[in-house]
Structures are given as structure tokens and as C-alpha cells.
Amino acid sequence: MTTLHEHDPLSREAVNQLVLAIATRQDRQAFAELFNFAAPKIKAFMMRSGSTAEIAEEIAQEAMLVVWRKATYFDPARASAMTWIFTIARNLRIDFQRKSKWSNQSYDDETGVMQAAEPTPEEILFIRADEEKVRAALQALSSEQEEIIRLSFFRDRPHSEIARELDLPLGTVKSRIRRALGKLRDMLEETL
């Protein structure tokens, strides 16, 4: 397949244009070109950050699928396409690490207890940036939604206990949580 940029490295603007072509026309050739350019860079970055080759490959592929599905969220006025793509990849890596906590733990022979590995400085920065985004999104919720999310997720209260505490029917609590999570998800996706 011959591409527009076959003989020269892709410029920042060229990469932006590929994402915009995907967003506006679901241009498969643009996606293939972007994939061939960005996926190896993501994989290499993930491996430098301590991921195994398999995990780095998985994150790169998943990031590119997210790019395909969410290309309409890309705004070249806010960030370059590669910055946006690496943000997606970084978030996927953090999600992957959270899901695979077990692999981030080590067994202490002396105590017989599983110990979590210390996060890297880079992970701490990424987590803090994500926490800031979540705090800002929480503040944008209505006071009812914010309260119910804080009770459910930050205080880890069961829905039935929240219903009793707020004197609400259980179904109302569940639907408020669902609506609040949907709103949070939409707000957080817009910040990618």
C-alpha cells in the first residue's frame, strides 16, 4: 500500500490530519498509516516504562482501537495527535496495572504476605494528573450526584446502606449512581 507519507517521517501536522481523517470519514487507509506509525512508538514507550513486550503490544493495539472509536474526541487545538494518543495509551496502562494488581505484588517469604510494588515516579505523576481530572469532574456533578458517588466509591458503602442513610428507595440510589457515572465517564473522556 502506498501512502502519502511513505518516504518521509510523519510530521506533527500529518499525524493530526490522519486522526482527523479517521474522525470525519472513518478513513481506513489513514488508520492503517497511523497504526503503522504510532503503535511501534507506543509499544517502545511502554517497554521503556517497564511493561513486558506482550503487555506493551496489547496496550498499543488497544490504544489504537480507542483512537479509531474515539477519533471524534481529538481536538488539535488542545494537543497534538501523538500527545492525545500517548495519553490514551498511558490511561490504558494504568487501567491494566490496576486490573492486574496481583502481578504488581511480590510475596514476602519472611512474613508470608503479598506486598505491593512501589509505584514509579512516572506512575505517581500520571495518577495525580488523573486524580485532578476526577476531582474536577466530580465538582461538575450536581450535589446529589457527587454525594452519592462519594458514598459509593470513596467510602465504599453498599447501595442499601446509602439508601438508608439518604432515606431514598434503593432503585433511586442505583439510578443516580448510574447517571452520575455516565456523566463522569463523558466528562473524563472529553479530557483525553
N, C-alpha and C positions, 0 to 999 in steps of 0.2 A: 504494500500500500504506500503510495507516495503522499507525503504530507506537505503542507505549506512551509513547514519549518524543518524539513528533513536535514538540511545541510548546515544549519546554524543552531546554536543553543537557543532555547526559548527565552525571550525577554520577559520582563515582568508584565508588560502590556499584552504580549502574545498569550501568556498564561491566563491573564484576566479575560481576554477575548474568548479563549476556549471555554472557560466556565460560563461566560455569558451566552455562548452559542448553545451550550447544554441547557441553560436556564430557559432560553427563549424558544429553541427549536428542538430540544432533546436530540441534538446532533450527535449521532453515534461515532462518526469519524473524529469529531472534536474530543469526545470522551476517550476514544482509543488513544489519541495523541496525548491527551492529558494524563491518562493512566500510565502510558509508557514513560512519560517524563517524571511524574510525581511519585508513583508507587515505589520505585527504587530509592528515591530520596527519603521517603518516609521510613522504609524498611531499614535503611542505613542509619538513620537517626535513632530509631527505636533500638537497634542493636548497640549503638554507642551509648544509649541510655540504660543498657543492662538487660534488654529483652533477648530471649533466645531467637535464633533465626526463624523458627516456626511461628513463634508468637509475633515477632516483628512482621512477618509475611501476612499473618492473619489480620493484624491491626491495619496494615497498609491496604489490604483488599477491602476490609470493612470500611475504612475511611473513604476509599474511592466509591464504594456503593452509596455511602451517605452523601458524598459530593453529587452523585448522579440524582439521588432522590431530593436533595435539598438545594440544588443549584440556584433556585429562585431566591433563596435567602442571601446569596452573596451580594454584597454591596461594595463595589470598587472604591467608593468614597470613604469607606470606613477602614478598609485594609486591602492589601494585595491578595490575590487568589491563593498564593502559596502560604501566606500567613494564615488565611482562613482555613485552608486545607490542613496545615500543621496543627491548628487549634482543634479541629475535628479529631485528628489522629491522637493528639495529647489527651483529649477528653475520653476517647475510646480506651487508651492505655490505662488511664486512671480507673475507668469502669472495669476494665479487665482485671486490674490489680485488686480492686475491691471484691470482685466476684471470686477471685482465686486467692483469697486471704490465706488459705491453707498452704499454698505454695510459697507464700511470703513469711511463713513461720518456720522456726527451727526447733528441734527437740533438744532440750537441755538434759543431758544424761544425769547430772547431779540431782536436779530437783524432780525430774520426771515430768516436766511441764513444757507445753508448747510455748515458745516465745516469738513474738512478732519481730520481724527485722526492722531496724531503724529506717525511716524514710530518708531518701537522699535530699540534699538542699533543693534540687530542681523540683522534686515532688512536693516539698513543703511550699515552694513558691506557687506551683500550679494549684495546690489545694487551697491556699489562701486566696488566690485570684477567683477560684470557683466559689469559695465561701462568700466573697464580696458580691459576686453576681447573685447568689442565692439570697443574701440579706436584702439587696436592692429589690429583687423580685418579690420577696415576702412583704416588704414595705408597700409595694404597689397593690397588694391584695386588700380587700375590704377587711375591716377589723374582725368581723365574724370569721372570715376565711382564714386570716392569719392566726387567730386564736385556736381554731380547730386543728390547723396544721401543726402548730407548736405543741399542742397537747398530744396529738397522734404520733408525730415523728421525733420531736425533741425530748418529750417526756415519756415517750413510748407507752402511752396509755391505750388500753384496748377500747374499741369503739363503744362497747356497752358502758364502760366507766365514764367515757366522755359524755355519753347521752345522759347518764345520771347526774354528772357534775353540772352540765349546762341545762338540765331539765328539758331535754329535747327528745323526740322519738328517735330510735336507733336508725330508721330509714333516712331521716333528715340529716343526721350526723354523717352517714355514709355518702349521701348525695352531695353534701357540702364539701366533704373531703375530695370526692371525685372531681367536682367542678373546680375546686381550688388547685388540685394537682394538674388539671388540664390547663388552667390559666398559667400556672408556674411553668409548665413544660413549654407552652407557647412563648412566654417571655424569655425563657432561657435559651430556646432555640434561636430566637431573633438575635441574641448576643453572640452567636457563633460567627 
